[in-house]
Amino acid sequence: MSKLIPDITKDKIAGGVYQNKLHDSGHKHVNGQAVYVDDIPEPHGMLHIYMGMSTVAHAKIKSMDLSEMRASEGVACVLTVEDIPGINDYSPVKGDDPIFAEGKVEFIGQPIFAVAADTIDLARAAAKKAVIEYEELPAILTIADAMEKGSYVSDPHVMARGDADGRIATAKHVIKNSVELGGQEQFYLEGMIAMSIPGEDDEVKVYSSTQHPSEVQHNVAKALAVPDHAVTIETRRLGGGFGGKESQPALMASVSALVAKATGRAAKLRLDRDDDMVMTGKRHDFHFEYEVGFNDDGLIEGVSMLHACRAGYSSDLTDAIADRAMFHCDNVYWLPNIKVESYRCKTNTVSNTAFRGFGGPQGVFLIERIIDEIAAKLDKDPLEVRQKNFYGVDDNNVTPYHMTVEDNVIHEIFEELEESSDYQKRRAEIREFNKHSKVLKKGIAMTPVKFGISFTTTFLNQAGALVHIYTDGSVKLNHGGIEMGQGLFTKVAQVVAEEFQIDIERVKITATDTSKVPNTSATAASSGSDMNGMAAQAAARTIKQRLTDFAATQFQASVEDVEWLPNRVRVGSEEIAFTDLVKQAYLNRISLSSTGYYATPKIHYDRENCKGRPFFYFSYGAAVTEVLVDTLTGENKITRVDILHDVGKSLNPTIDLGQVEGAYVQGAGWLTTEELWWDQTGRLRTHAPSTYKIPACSDRAEDMRISLWEKGKNAEETIYRSKAVGEPPLVLGISAFHAISDAIASVTDYEVYPALDAPATAERVLMAVDRTKKAAKS
Amino acid sequence: MVKISMTVNGKNVEGEVSPRTLLVEFIREHLKLTGTHVGCDTSQCGACVIHVDGDSAKSCTMLAVQADGSNIITIEGLANGEEMHPMQAAFKENHGLQCGFCTPGMVMSAIDLANKNGDLTEELVREGLEGNICRCTGYHNIVKSVLDGANAMKAAE
């Protein structure tokens, strides 16, 4: 009952901003009552869909005989490209992702047909009866192959400032090298899924596990050849997304909607895990080449970089991802003379897509590698070389894309962490340990991050919200953001509770729904709480203003005399409970519902000239990682991690700490154990957690010390001066990679730089150990 | 089709299943207990962990017919009415979850760990939870939750 009768005497509401409010669905997660798409009660007669996939990397489809499959037990419907009333495409940008292959296949796992049957077993059994004849074509499988053949999904892009080549030519020291960086499977625990329910006329409702309901809506409408208004997408929560559910869920949704409309029956498409890993895109792997000129202090005078990433068979979001890698080629460093060439390679492999960081981590990886190698060459502590090259606060602070870094706090964060982590003392101890330990070697590294916040496609930086107050004073909140575990719904509810000064229990958070808030952007780019928080605040403020005006009129006072207190409003000497004020407002015909809208200010970008301000602000952080490496086996383990991260004024420290920790572990996983491996025919051989090693409980460092930076406050006017948190700390996993490199370097007493490729699997570590030993001998 | 019967969360249930029906399918589709999740389909992620005759088991790696006559507890059977099991409460209070998809399996594994080890240590928890993957957290709060939950279970004895 306490929830129904708010306390109107207290000093502070429960669950306002800056409070450690627990996840809104926590109680449902622990008792199994939180509903994911696969848990929604299935409508009577629902069909289950299985997708027939290409078994070759590149081929013409000579013939398809699906007659036996159609006649198979329980089959209600078979769909191929011929059965799509609208456009055969589910791509986010360029129109190059066919729902079903048309005449040719371009990667192993590409969908060719869908079969819907009474049960998933019957659908799978039927799919086996399809007979497809291919005429195989030469396949391009690797970045190297694509570069040699000039196979790209879009034109190469160049960002340059100053005279990189000239300054490299005149520099005292020069390093020229290359490095490989692997991709990463999102491995959201809840796989791709969509369930469609046919409606009246041309309508269809789709429950989709997606980070981007509006885009799913457009694609379903496009495939069905119906207006957007006929399609409703609803998403209450995801069992993880990590970028993997930004563009590609449109495939599952489109196919399930096509089946639903073709049969008049509800239809569900849930990908089996192995199929999910084969059919859907991953983080882009990169090949990097670099040449850098620097002085005796390690100061970079000129640097030239080549980024070549593997897009896969289609564009998907590759251009924006490769661009973000370029935007992060500087990380926290002032690079007056720089040239970055970026190639987006088209290969006959799955189309790579968004993954937490969206190219940013890859961009940072390269410059951090360069700095590390400079330090090794000069026999300096990499920390010193890093600091030497930092952006200045008031000068030397313009990025290669001509945006002034106005909020630089990396100097302070680095200094604080260097001290709190005891970096110098531990580094000396580690070097001493390594002198006496023959097989086991320790390594340590400290790396920084600066991460640009905003979608670099400027128009995406908009959000909407819808807030209703009912006559009992309870509030319903809806916005365009997606809850995928990151605590977005909790944070936005905190904002609304704060605005109305009511306990958060009075605010009900509801499933994201394209019929409530239209034309939304993906919950991506770490922007969820920044944008949806602001939109919800705007909606709440509109209603609050109406209530303030009403209260002033009722009590014959001026608007300035109306004060919002916890669960009540004071007007002069009178106090009125929020619920009573709402009821009176209703009786006096005051609207208690409003939309809210937010468009991120200040940002603009001219891509052709690589000039502008693509980011509203930057997030900063740093990490120190210590590792232990067995140089006989290559096995390694992270033993201690210290992180100091800036989330501005945290809306919810408990949730933000969880984000920082999870992101670091995911980043470290990317660069150590998570290896994607395709065979020479283009078949992904690591398509389950048995072969693809995600960090487990025992892999996590035993000693992990994570702090949010206490002085943090966003220089820009963001929602309560907080900062985005989703992606930036993932980049800190790079320190684990450099720590391993540092440990390997010890086998030659730090004379040879290990030149480790990523991920640093035990195998690669061992190879690097052998390589450095051999190089030292010669 | 084969007739089977078992006790699930204290209730006797019966069903007719194909010999190849997985236990998790029986639980989710026949009994409509959807708190037990399917994450990887191949017995590695641990999202589908339940208790069979007092032992934790990955329900996607067992056939329904194998569980004939067993006593099964799923995540839905832990709470005593409105009162959560101490392990559930510990996961909630310690923010030992983010997206929540792995949580039911984690909680079930954690209870089994606590039941079988007199004194749980951090190391035992780390080893014991190796068969449960979480992709969101860095496991810190999960380990904390398990230790807290185990202590609370002991105190309640």
Interface residues (C-beta under 8 A of the other chain):
Chain A: L22 H23 S25 G26 H27 K28 H29 V30 N31 G32 Q33 A34 V35 Y36 D38 D39 P41 D121 Q186 F187 Y188 L189 E190 G191 R237 L238 G239 G240 F242 D272 R273 D274 M484 G485 Q486 G487 T654 I655 G658 E661 G662 Y664 V665 Q666 A688 P689 S690 I694 P695 A696 C697 S698 R700 E702 M704
Chain B: R20 K32 L33 T34 G35 T36 H37 V38 G39 C40 D41 T42 Q44 C45 A47 T74 I75 E76 L78 A79 M84 Q88 A89 F91 K92 E93 H95 L97 Q98 C99 G100 F101 C102 T103 P104 V107 E122 V125 R126 E127 L129 E130 N132 I133 C134 R135 C136 T137 G138 Y139 H140 N141 I142 V143
